[in-house]
Amino acid sequence: MNLELEQIAHNLSNAVRPEDVFGQLDEPGADPLPALRRNYRSLVKATHPDVYHSADDRLLAQTAFRQLIEWVDKAEEKVKSGRYGRKETMILKTSRRYYEIEIDFKEDSLFNYYPCSYREKGKEFGGMLRITRDPRNNDLAANEVRVLKILGNSKDWTKFSPYFPDLIDAFIYDDSLSCRQAAIFEEYKGWYCLQDVGRRYPTGIDPRDMAWMWRRVLTALGFAHINGLIHGAILPANIWIQPEQHGLMLMNWFHAVRADTGETLSHIDPDFAAWYPPEIAKNESPTFGTDISMSAKLIIHLLGGDAERNIIPDSIPREMRMFLRGSVLPGKKAPQDAWALLQEFDDLLQKLWGERKFHPFKMI
């Protein structure tokens, strides 16, 4: 994977406003439009699909190039109206506080995301306002809010809170046309999802990096499970890491279920259908083992293996390969206790590599 292309694609996907893509165009007394077009041409050269030969690079370039064209149209509109570089905001009041919401936003398949800020005890903090785009998805967003409140009110939350998104506020946003579920989360700059990691390391990450990542996933799952919650979608886009500090968060609890209700999963990601245990395809209720098995498949994927067929590279120590295969067993054969599995994993790490040491990880 071309690293410059990967970084540009990451910036384009995470941009909220044209300024995030093209930067400031402040040239005293000069028309900013030529500067915008120069920056645009430079990005075109780096993202045009015809520049690349590998299938992965071409596919990523196609997506980046399409996003670039959309962003330059928005940038030109702001330049011509004299709004480029100006922060446009509105004030939103909830039952808890006032928020200054930026007008520009980014979107995914379910939500619009607006950067925002608020003051607390004399200090200003950044956040991200998330609003369902279609009211029919209100239930999904409300489910995540319920789950995070259950976790936040549970014993030992202070100890385990770094593994979960920080829910600052939640409310119904009524714009007179519809009522949509809204939530404000802490702003996470410098974080990457494991989908980004997989793209940066297409042949696999170092097993020592895999170790700290999986340890943290199992820690988060163990805490969720003792509170009776099953995530149900342990997939690359739903695990975020902070590389320098080895931070990790388990995100996107939209489809989570309570273990004691017998509920089935409301959604299976079609791009990762083979990652779900066989019982889920039969519309059976998930178990704690569902999360654990999917997390092991995620690790196989990060190591450069084939998660669909549970094929692990021969470069991985034999004992580690056996441990991972034992963690992706179907149904009740799968491990059901994340913290017990974590202890077994720690024992294996001790056997293979001795005392744990901090292993720096970079998004190359």
C-alpha positions as a LaTeX table, in Angstrom:
\begin{tabular}{lrrr}
\hline
Residue & $x$ (\AA) & $y$ (\AA) & $z$ (\AA) \\
\hline
Met1 & 0.00 & 0.00 & 0.00 \\
Asn2 & 1.33 & 3.43 & $-0.98$ \\
Leu3 & 1.83 & 5.30 & 2.31 \\
Glu4 & 1.27 & 8.81 & 0.90 \\
Leu5 & $-1.97$ & 7.67 & $-0.72$ \\
Glu6 & $-3.05$ & 5.97 & 2.51 \\
Gln7 & $-2.47$ & 9.15 & 4.54 \\
Ile8 & $-4.32$ & 11.33 & 2.04 \\
Ala9 & $-7.20$ & 8.85 & 1.91 \\
His10 & $-7.35$ & 8.85 & 5.72 \\
Asn11 & $-7.46$ & 12.66 & 5.78 \\
Leu12 & $-10.17$ & 12.78 & 3.14 \\
Ser13 & $-12.32$ & 10.22 & 4.95 \\
Asn14 & $-12.02$ & 12.06 & 8.26 \\
Ala15 & $-12.38$ & 15.61 & 6.94 \\
Val16 & $-15.31$ & 17.62 & 8.21 \\
Arg17 & $-14.78$ & 20.83 & 6.23 \\
Pro18 & $-12.91$ & 21.78 & 3.04 \\
Glu19 & $-10.23$ & 23.46 & 5.13 \\
Asp20 & $-9.32$ & 20.02 & 6.52 \\
Val21 & $-8.44$ & 18.91 & 2.98 \\
Phe22 & $-6.87$ & 21.97 & 1.34 \\
Gly23 & $-5.60$ & 23.89 & 4.35 \\
Gln24 & $-5.71$ & 27.62 & 4.84 \\
Leu25 & $-5.46$ & 29.78 & 1.71 \\
Asp26 & $-4.44$ & 32.99 & 3.42 \\
Glu27 & $-2.44$ & 35.03 & 0.95 \\
Pro28 & $-2.80$ & 38.71 & 1.89 \\
Gly29 & $-4.36$ & 40.69 & $-0.95$ \\
Ala30 & $-4.47$ & 37.64 & $-3.23$ \\
Asp31 & $-7.40$ & 35.73 & $-4.64$ \\
Pro32 & $-7.54$ & 32.43 & $-2.69$ \\
Leu33 & $-9.04$ & 30.52 & $-5.64$ \\
Pro34 & $-5.69$ & 29.94 & $-7.46$ \\
Ala35 & $-4.15$ & 28.67 & $-4.22$ \\
Leu36 & $-7.07$ & 26.28 & $-3.79$ \\
Arg37 & $-6.64$ & 24.98 & $-7.32$ \\
Arg38 & $-2.88$ & 24.49 & $-6.83$ \\
Asn39 & $-3.51$ & 22.45 & $-3.71$ \\
Tyr40 & $-6.20$ & 20.52 & $-5.55$ \\
Arg41 & $-3.92$ & 19.69 & $-8.49$ \\
Ser42 & $-1.27$ & 18.44 & $-6.09$ \\
Leu43 & $-3.78$ & 16.09 & $-4.47$ \\
Val44 & $-5.06$ & 14.96 & $-7.86$ \\
Lys45 & $-1.57$ & 13.79 & $-8.78$ \\
Ala46 & $-1.39$ & 11.76 & $-5.58$ \\
Thr47 & $-4.87$ & 10.22 & $-5.78$ \\
His48 & $-5.58$ & 9.61 & $-9.47$ \\
Pro49 & $-6.21$ & 5.85 & $-9.94$ \\
Asp50 & $-4.20$ & 5.73 & $-13.17$ \\
Val51 & $-1.02$ & 6.44 & $-11.18$ \\
Tyr52 & $-1.18$ & 3.11 & $-9.34$ \\
His53 & $-0.65$ & $-0.46$ & $-10.46$ \\
Ser54 & $-1.67$ & $-2.66$ & $-7.52$ \\
Ala55 & $-5.35$ & $-3.50$ & $-7.17$ \\
Asp56 & $-5.47$ & $-2.33$ & $-3.52$ \\
Asp57 & $-3.89$ & 1.05 & $-4.34$ \\
Arg58 & $-6.17$ & 1.60 & $-7.33$ \\
Leu59 & $-9.27$ & 0.80 & $-5.28$ \\
Leu60 & $-8.21$ & 3.17 & $-2.50$ \\
Ala61 & $-7.29$ & 5.84 & $-5.05$ \\
Gln62 & $-10.72$ & 5.59 & $-6.68$ \\
Thr63 & $-12.43$ & 6.26 & $-3.37$ \\
Ala64 & $-10.02$ & 9.08 & $-2.45$ \\
Phe65 & $-10.27$ & 10.70 & $-5.87$ \\
Arg66 & $-14.08$ & 10.68 & $-5.73$ \\
Gln67 & $-14.00$ & 12.27 & $-2.27$ \\
Leu68 & $-11.47$ & 14.85 & $-3.44$ \\
Ile69 & $-13.76$ & 16.00 & $-6.26$ \\
Glu70 & $-16.64$ & 16.38 & $-3.79$ \\
Trp71 & $-14.45$ & 18.40 & $-1.44$ \\
Val72 & $-13.10$ & 20.76 & $-4.09$ \\
Asp73 & $-16.66$ & 21.63 & $-5.15$ \\
Lys74 & $-17.50$ & 22.52 & $-1.56$ \\
Ala75 & $-14.26$ & 24.47 & $-1.19$ \\
Glu76 & $-14.88$ & 26.54 & $-4.32$ \\
Glu77 & $-18.38$ & 27.35 & $-3.10$ \\
Lys78 & $-16.98$ & 28.60 & 0.21 \\
Val79 & $-14.20$ & 30.59 & $-1.48$ \\
Lys80 & $-16.60$ & 32.32 & $-3.87$ \\
Ser81 & $-18.98$ & 33.20 & $-1.05$ \\
Gly82 & $-16.13$ & 34.52 & 1.09 \\
Arg83 & $-16.69$ & 31.91 & 3.80 \\
Tyr84 & $-13.55$ & 29.81 & 3.32 \\
Gly85 & $-11.44$ & 29.75 & 6.46 \\
Arg86 & $-14.25$ & 31.16 & 8.59 \\
Lys87 & $-15.66$ & 29.05 & 11.39 \\
Glu88 & $-19.46$ & 29.02 & 11.11 \\
Thr89 & $-21.29$ & 27.87 & 14.20 \\
Met90 & $-24.67$ & 27.69 & 15.86 \\
Ile91 & $-25.57$ & 27.36 & 19.53 \\
Leu92 & $-27.45$ & 24.28 & 20.71 \\
Lys93 & $-28.94$ & 24.11 & 24.21 \\
Thr94 & $-29.73$ & 20.81 & 25.92 \\
Ser95 & $-30.89$ & 20.11 & 29.44 \\
Arg96 & $-27.24$ & 19.84 & 30.50 \\
Arg97 & $-25.44$ & 22.77 & 28.83 \\
Tyr98 & $-24.86$ & 24.94 & 25.77 \\
Tyr99 & $-22.83$ & 23.62 & 22.82 \\
Glu100 & $-21.25$ & 25.57 & 19.99 \\
Ile101 & $-21.85$ & 23.43 & 16.90 \\
Glu102 & $-19.91$ & 23.87 & 13.67 \\
Ile103 & $-22.06$ & 23.96 & 10.55 \\
Asp104 & $-19.75$ & 21.77 & 8.46 \\
Phe105 & $-20.16$ & 18.04 & 8.98 \\
Lys106 & $-19.10$ & 14.63 & 7.74 \\
Glu107 & $-21.36$ & 11.64 & 7.28 \\
Asp108 & $-21.41$ & 7.88 & 7.12 \\
Ser109 & $-24.17$ & 5.44 & 6.27 \\
Leu110 & $-26.18$ & 6.24 & 9.41 \\
Phe111 & $-25.12$ & 9.56 & 10.92 \\
Asn112 & $-24.02$ & 13.14 & 10.42 \\
Tyr113 & $-21.07$ & 14.24 & 12.58 \\
Tyr114 & $-20.55$ & 17.87 & 13.66 \\
Pro115 & $-17.51$ & 19.14 & 15.57 \\
Cys116 & $-18.56$ & 21.07 & 18.63 \\
Ser117 & $-17.21$ & 22.64 & 21.79 \\
Tyr118 & $-18.54$ & 23.38 & 25.26 \\
Arg119 & $-17.37$ & 24.95 & 28.50 \\
Glu120 & $-17.15$ & 23.13 & 31.81 \\
Lys121 & $-15.77$ & 24.62 & 35.03 \\
Gly122 & $-14.21$ & 27.50 & 33.15 \\
Lys123 & $-12.47$ & 25.31 & 30.54 \\
Glu124 & $-13.32$ & 24.67 & 26.91 \\
Phe125 & $-13.59$ & 21.10 & 25.62 \\
Gly126 & $-14.02$ & 19.66 & 22.15 \\
Gly127 & $-16.62$ & 17.10 & 21.20 \\
Met128 & $-18.43$ & 15.50 & 18.30 \\
Leu129 & $-22.19$ & 15.78 & 17.82 \\
Arg130 & $-23.67$ & 12.73 & 16.11 \\
Ile131 & $-27.23$ & 12.83 & 14.73 \\
Thr132 & $-29.10$ & 10.09 & 12.91 \\
Arg133 & $-29.73$ & 11.14 & 9.35 \\
Asp134 & $-32.86$ & 9.00 & 9.03 \\
Pro135 & $-35.26$ & 8.89 & 12.02 \\
Arg136 & $-35.80$ & 5.19 & 11.26 \\
Asn137 & $-32.34$ & 4.61 & 12.74 \\
Asn138 & $-33.20$ & 6.33 & 16.02 \\
Asp139 & $-33.58$ & 2.96 & 17.74 \\
Leu140 & $-30.01$ & 1.95 & 16.83 \\
Ala141 & $-28.56$ & 5.17 & 18.20 \\
Ala142 & $-30.75$ & 4.98 & 21.31 \\
Asn143 & $-29.61$ & 1.40 & 21.89 \\
Glu144 & $-25.98$ & 2.50 & 21.98 \\
Val145 & $-26.82$ & 5.28 & 24.43 \\
Arg146 & $-28.59$ & 2.77 & 26.69 \\
Val147 & $-25.64$ & 0.39 & 26.56 \\
Leu148 & $-23.09$ & 3.09 & 27.39 \\
Lys149 & $-25.22$ & 4.31 & 30.28 \\
Ile150 & $-25.41$ & 0.76 & 31.67 \\
Leu151 & $-21.63$ & 0.52 & 31.49 \\
Gly152 & $-21.15$ & 4.01 & 32.89 \\
Asn153 & $-23.31$ & 3.25 & 35.91 \\
Ser154 & $-21.65$ & $-0.08$ & 36.63 \\
Lys155 & $-19.08$ & $-1.01$ & 39.25 \\
Asp156 & $-15.46$ & $-0.30$ & 38.32 \\
Trp157 & $-16.45$ & 2.01 & 35.45 \\
Thr158 & $-13.66$ & 4.43 & 36.34 \\
Lys159 & $-11.11$ & 1.66 & 35.88 \\
Phe160 & $-12.46$ & 0.48 & 32.53 \\
Ser161 & $-13.83$ & 3.71 & 31.02 \\
Pro162 & $-10.73$ & 4.28 & 28.80 \\
Tyr163 & $-11.83$ & 1.27 & 26.73 \\
Phe164 & $-15.17$ & 2.81 & 25.75 \\
Pro165 & $-16.36$ & 6.01 & 24.04 \\
Asp166 & $-17.05$ & 8.87 & 26.41 \\
Leu167 & $-20.73$ & 9.77 & 26.09 \\
Ile168 & $-21.06$ & 13.43 & 27.08 \\
Asp169 & $-24.73$ & 14.03 & 26.34 \\
Ala170 & $-27.71$ & 12.41 & 24.60 \\
Phe171 & $-31.01$ & 13.91 & 23.55 \\
Ile172 & $-33.69$ & 14.05 & 20.86 \\
Tyr173 & $-33.07$ & 16.74 & 18.25 \\
Asp174 & $-36.30$ & 18.20 & 16.89 \\
Asp175 & $-35.84$ & 20.37 & 13.80 \\
Ser176 & $-39.63$ & 20.73 & 13.27 \\
Leu177 & $-39.44$ & 18.28 & 10.35 \\
Ser178 & $-38.42$ & 15.20 & 12.30 \\
Cys179 & $-37.15$ & 14.02 & 15.67 \\
Arg180 & $-33.75$ & 12.37 & 15.55 \\
Gln181 & $-31.60$ & 10.75 & 18.20 \\
Ala182 & $-28.50$ & 12.80 & 18.93 \\
Ala183 & $-25.47$ & 12.23 & 21.11 \\
Ile184 & $-22.30$ & 14.12 & 21.88 \\
Phe185 & $-19.08$ & 12.21 & 22.36 \\
Glu186 & $-15.58$ & 13.21 & 23.28 \\
Glu187 & $-13.48$ & 14.25 & 20.30 \\
Tyr188 & $-10.80$ & 11.67 & 19.51 \\
Lys189 & $-7.93$ & 13.14 & 17.54 \\
Gly190 & $-5.01$ & 10.90 & 16.66 \\
Trp191 & $-7.07$ & 7.70 & 16.85 \\
Tyr192 & $-7.34$ & 5.12 & 14.06 \\
Cys193 & $-9.70$ & 2.22 & 13.52 \\
Leu194 & $-8.20$ & $-1.21$ & 12.93 \\
Gln195 & $-9.44$ & $-1.01$ & 9.36 \\
Asp196 & $-6.87$ & 1.76 & 8.90 \\
Val197 & $-4.23$ & $-0.42$ & 10.57 \\
Gly198 & $-5.00$ & $-3.30$ & 8.23 \\
Arg199 & $-4.57$ & $-1.04$ & 5.22 \\
Arg200 & $-1.26$ & 0.30 & 6.49 \\
Tyr201 & 0.03 & $-3.21$ & 7.24 \\
Pro202 & $-1.46$ & $-5.39$ & 4.46 \\
Thr203 & 1.01 & $-8.22$ & 5.14 \\
Gly204 & 0.32 & $-8.16$ & 8.87 \\
Ile205 & 1.42 & $-6.36$ & 12.02 \\
Asp206 & 4.18 & $-7.51$ & 14.35 \\
Pro207 & 2.84 & $-10.22$ & 16.73 \\
Arg208 & 4.03 & $-8.10$ & 19.67 \\
Asp209 & 1.69 & $-5.34$ & 18.51 \\
Met210 & $-1.06$ & $-7.87$ & 18.06 \\
Ala211 & $-0.51$ & $-8.89$ & 21.69 \\
Trp212 & $-1.23$ & $-5.49$ & 23.25 \\
Met213 & $-4.19$ & $-4.90$ & 20.95 \\
Trp214 & $-5.89$ & $-8.23$ & 21.70 \\
Arg215 & $-5.18$ & $-7.92$ & 25.42 \\
Arg216 & $-7.07$ & $-4.65$ & 25.45 \\
Val217 & $-9.94$ & $-5.99$ & 23.35 \\
Leu218 & $-10.35$ & $-8.93$ & 25.74 \\
Thr219 & $-10.19$ & $-6.55$ & 28.71 \\
Ala220 & $-13.00$ & $-4.40$ & 27.26 \\
Leu221 & $-15.08$ & $-7.46$ & 26.36 \\
Gly222 & $-14.65$ & $-8.91$ & 29.83 \\
Phe223 & $-16.02$ & $-5.75$ & 31.42 \\
Ala224 & $-18.96$ & $-5.59$ & 29.00 \\
His225 & $-19.74$ & $-9.27$ & 29.55 \\
Ile226 & $-19.80$ & $-9.08$ & 33.36 \\
Asn227 & $-22.39$ & $-6.34$ & 32.84 \\
Gly228 & $-24.45$ & $-8.71$ & 30.70 \\
Leu229 & $-23.76$ & $-7.01$ & 27.35 \\
Ile230 & $-22.73$ & $-8.56$ & 24.04 \\
His231 & $-21.29$ & $-6.19$ & 21.42 \\
Gly232 & $-22.10$ & $-8.43$ & 18.46 \\
Ala233 & $-19.84$ & $-6.79$ & 15.87 \\
Ile234 & $-16.15$ & $-7.09$ & 16.75 \\
Leu235 & $-14.96$ & $-5.85$ & 13.37 \\
Pro236 & $-12.02$ & $-3.68$ & 12.22 \\
Ala237 & $-14.07$ & $-0.48$ & 11.93 \\
Asn238 & $-15.36$ & $-0.84$ & 15.49 \\
Ile239 & $-12.02$ & $-1.02$ & 17.30 \\
Trp240 & $-10.03$ & 2.22 & 17.56 \\
Ile241 & $-6.47$ & 2.61 & 18.75 \\
Gln242 & $-4.21$ & 5.47 & 19.79 \\
Pro243 & $-0.82$ & 4.23 & 18.52 \\
Glu244 & 1.64 & 6.18 & 20.66 \\
Gln245 & 0.02 & 5.43 & 24.02 \\
His246 & $-1.40$ & 2.01 & 23.11 \\
Gly247 & $-4.92$ & 3.24 & 23.79 \\
Leu248 & $-7.83$ & 1.13 & 22.55 \\
Met249 & $-11.59$ & 1.65 & 22.52 \\
Leu250 & $-14.45$ & $-0.65$ & 21.60 \\
Met251 & $-16.80$ & 1.56 & 19.58 \\
Asn252 & $-20.20$ & 1.42 & 17.87 \\
Trp253 & $-22.56$ & $-0.43$ & 20.21 \\
Phe254 & $-25.61$ & 0.03 & 17.96 \\
His255 & $-26.42$ & $-3.67$ & 17.65 \\
Ala256 & $-25.43$ & $-4.76$ & 21.15 \\
Val257 & $-27.80$ & $-7.05$ & 23.04 \\
Arg258 & $-28.29$ & $-8.12$ & 26.64 \\
Ala259 & $-27.15$ & $-11.67$ & 27.22 \\
Asp260 & $-30.16$ & $-12.58$ & 29.38 \\
Thr261 & $-32.86$ & $-11.66$ & 26.85 \\
Gly262 & $-32.28$ & $-14.27$ & 24.12 \\
Glu263 & $-32.28$ & $-11.52$ & 21.50 \\
Thr264 & $-30.78$ & $-12.16$ & 18.10 \\
Leu265 & $-28.49$ & $-9.70$ & 16.33 \\
Ser266 & $-30.41$ & $-7.08$ & 14.37 \\
His267 & $-27.68$ & $-6.73$ & 11.76 \\
Ile268 & $-24.83$ & $-8.71$ & 10.21 \\
Asp269 & $-22.28$ & $-6.72$ & 8.22 \\
Pro270 & $-22.41$ & $-8.30$ & 4.74 \\
Asp271 & $-18.75$ & $-7.47$ & 4.11 \\
Phe272 & $-17.75$ & $-9.60$ & 7.09 \\
Ala273 & $-20.47$ & $-12.25$ & 7.08 \\
Ala274 & $-17.89$ & $-15.08$ & 7.33 \\
Trp275 & $-16.47$ & $-13.56$ & 10.53 \\
Tyr276 & $-19.67$ & $-14.27$ & 12.45 \\
Pro277 & $-19.91$ & $-17.70$ & 14.13 \\
Pro278 & $-22.16$ & $-20.22$ & 12.28 \\
Glu279 & $-24.91$ & $-20.00$ & 14.89 \\
Ile280 & $-25.43$ & $-16.33$ & 14.07 \\
Ala281 & $-26.09$ & $-17.19$ & 10.42 \\
Lys282 & $-28.80$ & $-19.54$ & 11.74 \\
Asn283 & $-30.36$ & $-16.58$ & 13.57 \\
Glu284 & $-29.55$ & $-17.99$ & 16.97 \\
Ser285 & $-28.86$ & $-15.75$ & 19.95 \\
Pro286 & $-25.27$ & $-14.54$ & 20.34 \\
Thr287 & $-23.23$ & $-15.49$ & 23.39 \\
Phe288 & $-20.18$ & $-14.01$ & 25.03 \\
Gly289 & $-18.28$ & $-16.49$ & 22.85 \\
Thr290 & $-19.59$ & $-14.68$ & 19.77 \\
Asp291 & $-17.62$ & $-11.57$ & 20.72 \\
Ile292 & $-14.55$ & $-13.58$ & 21.69 \\
Ser293 & $-14.53$ & $-15.67$ & 18.51 \\
Met294 & $-14.91$ & $-12.57$ & 16.34 \\
Ser295 & $-12.10$ & $-10.85$ & 18.22 \\
Ala296 & $-9.80$ & $-13.79$ & 17.46 \\
Lys297 & $-10.72$ & $-13.59$ & 13.77 \\
Leu298 & $-9.90$ & $-9.90$ & 13.90 \\
Ile299 & $-6.47$ & $-10.77$ & 15.26 \\
Ile300 & $-5.91$ & $-13.38$ & 12.55 \\
His301 & $-6.75$ & $-10.68$ & 10.00 \\
Leu302 & $-4.33$ & $-8.17$ & 11.58 \\
Leu303 & $-1.56$ & $-10.76$ & 11.48 \\
Gly304 & $-1.97$ & $-10.98$ & 7.71 \\
Gly305 & $-3.97$ & $-14.22$ & 7.80 \\
Asp306 & $-7.27$ & $-15.28$ & 6.28 \\
Ala307 & $-9.94$ & $-14.67$ & 8.91 \\
Glu308 & $-12.67$ & $-16.32$ & 6.86 \\
Arg309 & $-10.86$ & $-19.66$ & 6.75 \\
Asn310 & $-8.86$ & $-19.22$ & 9.97 \\
Ile311 & $-5.56$ & $-19.50$ & 8.15 \\
Ile312 & $-2.70$ & $-18.00$ & 10.16 \\
Pro313 & 0.74 & $-17.18$ & 8.66 \\
Asp314 & 3.43 & $-19.77$ & 9.36 \\
Ser315 & 5.64 & $-16.95$ & 10.65 \\
Ile316 & 3.49 & $-16.83$ & 13.80 \\
Pro317 & 4.75 & $-19.16$ & 16.56 \\
Arg318 & 3.02 & $-22.56$ & 16.50 \\
Glu319 & 1.70 & $-22.19$ & 20.06 \\
Met320 & 0.12 & $-18.85$ & 19.12 \\
Arg321 & $-1.50$ & $-20.35$ & 16.02 \\
Met322 & $-3.01$ & $-23.14$ & 18.11 \\
Phe323 & $-4.26$ & $-20.65$ & 20.71 \\
Leu324 & $-6.00$ & $-18.53$ & 18.07 \\
Arg325 & $-7.59$ & $-21.54$ & 16.40 \\
Gly326 & $-8.94$ & $-22.62$ & 19.77 \\
Ser327 & $-10.49$ & $-19.17$ & 20.19 \\
Val328 & $-12.57$ & $-19.24$ & 16.99 \\
Leu329 & $-14.48$ & $-22.42$ & 17.67 \\
Pro330 & $-18.22$ & $-22.26$ & 16.90 \\
Gly331 & $-21.11$ & $-22.10$ & 19.35 \\
Lys332 & $-20.60$ & $-23.19$ & 22.95 \\
Lys333 & $-17.18$ & $-24.62$ & 22.05 \\
Ala334 & $-15.86$ & $-21.05$ & 21.83 \\
Pro335 & $-14.31$ & $-19.55$ & 24.98 \\
Gln336 & $-17.03$ & $-17.78$ & 26.96 \\
Asp337 & $-14.95$ & $-15.92$ & 29.57 \\
Ala338 & $-12.87$ & $-13.09$ & 28.08 \\
Trp339 & $-10.89$ & $-12.44$ & 31.25 \\
Ala340 & $-10.06$ & $-16.13$ & 31.72 \\
Leu341 & $-8.89$ & $-16.24$ & 28.10 \\
Leu342 & $-6.84$ & $-13.10$ & 28.72 \\
Gln343 & $-5.06$ & $-14.83$ & 31.61 \\
Glu344 & $-4.30$ & $-17.82$ & 29.39 \\
Phe345 & $-3.07$ & $-15.47$ & 26.70 \\
Asp346 & $-0.80$ & $-13.70$ & 29.17 \\
Asp347 & 0.64 & $-17.05$ & 30.23 \\
Leu348 & 1.36 & $-17.86$ & 26.59 \\
Leu349 & 3.01 & $-14.47$ & 26.02 \\
Gln350 & 5.18 & $-15.04$ & 29.07 \\
Lys351 & 6.21 & $-18.44$ & 27.72 \\
Leu352 & 7.00 & $-17.12$ & 24.23 \\
Trp353 & 8.59 & $-13.74$ & 24.95 \\
Gly354 & 9.18 & $-13.38$ & 28.66 \\
Glu355 & 8.22 & $-10.29$ & 30.66 \\
Arg356 & 6.04 & $-7.83$ & 28.78 \\
Lys357 & 7.74 & $-4.71$ & 27.46 \\
Phe358 & 6.28 & $-1.65$ & 25.80 \\
His359 & 6.53 & $-2.13$ & 22.04 \\
Pro360 & 6.24 & 1.18 & 20.11 \\
Phe361 & 3.69 & 1.10 & 17.31 \\
Lys362 & 3.48 & 3.57 & 14.45 \\
Met363 & 0.95 & 4.11 & 11.70 \\
Ile364 & 3.54 & 3.91 & 8.90 \\
\hline
\end{tabular}
